[in-house]
Amino acid sequence: MTNIEEAATGSAGHSVLVIPVPALETYVLERTRHYDDSFVSTDPAFVHAHITLLAPFLASPTSDDLDLVEKIAAAAPAFDFVLEDVRLFAGGTIYLHPEPAEPFAALTAELSAAFPQCPPYAGLFEPVPHLTVDHVAGGVDLDSTRTSLAPLLPARCRADRISLQWYANHGCRVIAEWSLGGPPAL
């Protein structure tokens, strides 16, 4: 979870719609363990490395809500993207900017329009497609993160599904997944 998501939702738990990024799972999982291992999932389908589309999402989505996410996913083609550009948000979150970013922004816009009761980051922050990799603290800074990520970049990735995940201490798990451009993944 990014600190933007925490600020928008608190820590009691919430659902999110994300694009999993398995190519950087090992790195992000290690950083998650470093900061708060209560967010390390035991669900084998859960991918910690992700690009958020909509958070927070509905606490208890109905079957109609899930059907609507499925329709949006099915209408969007899978796409390739590259993660190489390491950036810093003003609040200290270090992230990778996806290129191209537009397909992520388009999915966020479409999901936000379909679920107006779920504005991105509870309306507190403008949605910016990104994959959180670290935070400025305890000797970690932009340069050290660039150095530690260098062997992994550029990461050539494929967005192939939307994952509905639940984030909570000791309770992170996948609720549902849908293939982009096709039938449900689960």
Disulfide bonds with the S-S distance in Angstrom:
none
